[in-house]
């Protein structure tokens, strides 16, 4: 998926947390702002280096990570 290429993991940047490529903004920070009610336009105002595709990449990364989460059936 081309969107996931916008996310990088580098152990020397933000302790290896997934970041938007070319920035120090973590996927968690972007998603946290959106989950907190920040509109995408406000996100771009606060972080002008972000693009709509970067936000989509963060969502795609989280969705892919969720798909890979091992689910253990309830006892």
Buried (B, 14 or more C-beta within 10 A) or exposed (E): EEBEEBBEEEEEBBEEBBBBEEBEBBBBBBBEBBEEEBEEEEBBEEBEEBEEEBBEBBBBBBEEEEEEEEEEEEE
